[in-house]
Amino acid sequence: MKKNKLLFLILELCILTFACCYFYFSHLSEKPESSPSVYRTEKEWIEKPMTRNGQIFLRLADNQRADHPTSIACDYFADLVAERTEGRIQIIPYHASKLGDEKSTLSQLHYGGIDMVRTSIALLTDYNPELTVLEMPYIYRDSQHMWQVLDSELGDYFLQSLERSGLEGLCWFDAGARNFYTTDKPITKPEDLEGLYIRVQQSSFMVDLVSILGANPIDLPYEAVSTQLKQQRIDGAENNFPSYVSTGHYLTAPYMVMDGHTRIPEMIVINKKILEELEPEDQEILRQAASDASIFQRNLWESEEQKAKETFIKSGGQITYLEDQAAFVKKVQPLYNTYAYRYQGFLEAIQAVGQ
Ligand code: GCU
């Protein structure tokens, strides 16, 4: 009898515990009506521009420091938009990778976590591989030819081509020609690069470009390069003059060879859904301001490139020239078979521009 009572007591206790837990947890999952914003769905978070007191705020990620010509042009773009919307739309540029490295800001842009990114197209090829044709080695005769291409219908096509990834290119920026720079010895011919550890952007195309020239490519985010150079974990890298100087890489890698192996144009890219949340007139203001900022940036580029060169030379840096440019051009030709064989039409169209 006693045993039955005990069993009964245990059963009662179990039922009581179960009822308490059920009540507690079901109550927890209810949404208190007083704080609805906490319970916004992911979709609501990611596809709307941030609005406060009637003002719209758009974040623009950029991995260059504030003194770099592309950063100056991003600030100019932000000012134009603020002026033309009488302060209703505020673009906030975050320079110096404050929102993350280029690769991760692009994936945040893709999901709507960031509204805009100023980026090298070397990383945008993940969102449209066709863009690779615009970074093929020695594809442009010179800077003027590159701008003729970017200003043509072909350039407009590529800005719009990101639509399939939910993005829109707003404008082009210049990023000059990229050259190799090294810590210990000057480069004058392809053989000098053999066996060197050279940092490249996080792009399979850039990895292959450096491998084909005989060096060992190390793909790293831009922000990591200074430390790797200082710690002598890499022998060099490659970039344009303003970036080489603005990052301070020239102080640890003081040999720059003017090989100009590629020109990689840049874009300001926006998440298309966020753009389309704006009134049509505001969308136009953004597009026009970006295109005006593009003109401003390309005018600025040349003088900033010259300034960077002078700073480098004053610091005791050494500029070298290739003994035989044709030898470099020849060595990288197989890349056209690997990366551009599908885009013969684009290649021919690029060559025909300005002829
Ligand atoms: C250029 C470009 C950057 C890019 C960098 C790099 O300087 O402007 O956007 O990230 O090259 O080499 O990573």
Boltz pocket constraint, residues with backbone or C-beta under 6 A from the ligand:
constraints:
  - pocket:
      binder: B
      contacts: [[A, 63], [A, 64], [A, 70], [A, 102], [A, 118], [A, 119], [A, 120], [A, 175], [A, 200], [A, 201], [A, 220], [A, 221], [A, 222], [A, 238], [A, 239], [A, 240], [A, 243], [A, 266]]
      max_distance: 6.0
